[in-house]
């Protein structure tokens, strides 16, 4: 991928914050382009969602925003790409004028808006979004140019299926690099704790993992086990924390490319009211051009997880919020 920052000569856009009554996210002004992203690929994105061993832009375990081209690079300020903390995060982006500029030429489309996902960085300046062609056209009605926009953080409401955990490193009881795909809710992760076997959170069998970059994390608990659990935490724009637990039964550490589908996702999405589901951990051959993740039995695999059923395991997913949590899903199932 040609780094968008390498040849960026875009004028800095002033990012102006506007308070929106009754909305947790902050509305800001910025600039939208498609200059760099139009010649790049999700495979090379700094968030590394589609990198090796996934090595695909269409694998069902990827979030549908990524597979459908509804994703963008962001700048180094407001919002800042940083170390990839905003990877997987969603923004509602609106064009504020029908026309923009492409060099010295005026280009016109139709003002619109779309929710897009952050897939990479490298653009310089505040309030910068450099979007892939599908996203750019959905927002502006044009195919090129520089357009004024307003944007705000948004929930990734198009994600309605389970997240996956993918092993991005060779099996090693003392080192790991795992990628978290298809995160629901606000799309990002604030913290991850890994626990071997039935170790309780905070015990010697658990470790607070470290963000390597984007949604790739390292510092898994050291050792081997017949099960690993990941406690995932997400914080919304108001500072409210949500948590899910992803339990993967099967020998740990996994081989490169192995993946596991969780039984719950942020936003209250679960595979079943009992939060327990039958799923798979799938091993694939690296270099085959396609990575297949774990899938939930009987679940549509059209988004967020793949459909192989090689090794059946039981996964447990749970969802909690520190301030409030709704049990609507459970109650609906009881009365069904």
Rosetta blueprint (number, residue, H / E / L):
1 X L
2 X L
3 X L
4 X L
5 X L
6 X L
7 X L
8 X L
9 X L
10 X L
11 X L
12 X L
13 X L
14 X L
15 X L
16 X L
17 X E
18 X E
19 X L
20 X L
21 X L
22 X L
23 X L
24 X L
25 X L
26 X L
27 X E
28 X E
29 X E
30 X E
31 X E
32 X E
33 X E
34 X L
35 X L
36 X L
37 X H
38 X H
39 X H
40 X L
41 X L
42 X H
43 X H
44 X H
45 X L
46 X L
47 X L
48 X L
49 X L
50 X L
51 X L
52 X L
53 X L
54 X L
55 X L
56 X L
57 X L
58 X L
59 X L
60 X L
61 X L
62 X L
63 X L
64 X H
65 X H
66 X H
67 X H
68 X L
69 X L
70 X L
71 X E
72 X E
73 X E
74 X E
75 X L
76 X E
77 X E
78 X L
79 X L
80 X E
81 X L
82 X L
83 X L
84 X L
85 X L
86 X L
87 X L
88 X L
89 X L
90 X E
91 X E
92 X E
93 X E
94 X E
95 X E
96 X L
97 X L
98 X L
99 X E
100 X E
101 X E
102 X E
103 X L
104 X L
105 X E
106 X E
107 X E
108 X E
109 X L
110 X L
111 X L
112 X L
113 X E
114 X E
115 X E
116 X E
117 X E
118 X E
119 X E
120 X E
121 X L
122 X L
123 X L
124 X L
125 X L
126 X E
127 X L
128 X E
129 X E
130 X E
131 X E
132 X L
133 X H
134 X H
135 X H
136 X H
137 X H
138 X H
139 X H
140 X H
141 X L
142 X L
143 X L
144 X L
145 X L
146 X E
147 X E
148 X E
149 X E
150 X E
151 X E
152 X E
153 X E
154 X E
155 X L
156 X L
157 X L
158 X L
159 X L
160 X L
161 X L
162 X L
163 X L
164 X E
165 X E
166 X E
167 X E
168 X L
169 X L
170 X L
171 X L
172 X L
173 X L
174 X L
175 X L
176 X L
177 X L
178 X E
179 X E
180 X E
181 X E
182 X L
183 X L
184 X L
185 X L
186 X L
187 X L
188 X L
189 X L
190 X L
191 X E
192 X E
193 X E
194 X E
195 X E
196 X E
197 X L
198 X L
199 X L
200 X L
201 X L
202 X L
203 X L
204 X L
205 X L
206 X E
207 X E
208 X E
209 X L
210 X E
211 X E
212 X E
213 X E
214 X L
215 X L
216 X E
217 X E
218 X E
219 X L
220 X L
221 X L
222 X L
223 X L
224 X L
225 X E
226 X E
227 X E
228 X E
229 X E
230 X E
231 X E
232 X E
233 X E
234 X E
235 X E
236 X L
237 X L
238 X L
239 X L
240 X L
241 X E
242 X E
243 X E
244 X E
245 X E
246 X E
247 X E
248 X E
249 X E
250 X E
251 X E
252 X E
253 X L
254 X L
255 X L
256 X L
257 X L
258 X L
259 X E
260 X E
261 X E
262 X L
263 X L
264 X E
265 X E
266 X L
267 X L
268 X L
269 X E
270 X E
271 X L
272 X L
273 X L
274 X L
275 X L
276 X E
277 X E
278 X E
279 X E
280 X E
281 X E
282 X E
283 X L
284 X L
285 X L
286 X L
287 X L
288 X L
289 X L
290 X L
291 X L
292 X L
293 X L
294 X L
295 X L
296 X E
297 X L
298 X L
299 X L
300 X L
301 X L
302 X L
303 X L
304 X L
305 X L
306 X L
307 X L
308 X L
309 X L
310 X L
311 X E
312 X E
313 X E
314 X E
315 X E
316 X E
317 X E
318 X E
319 X E
320 X E
321 X E
322 X L
323 X L
324 X L
325 X L
326 X L
327 X L
328 X H
329 X H
330 X H
331 X H
332 X H
333 X H
334 X H
335 X H
336 X L
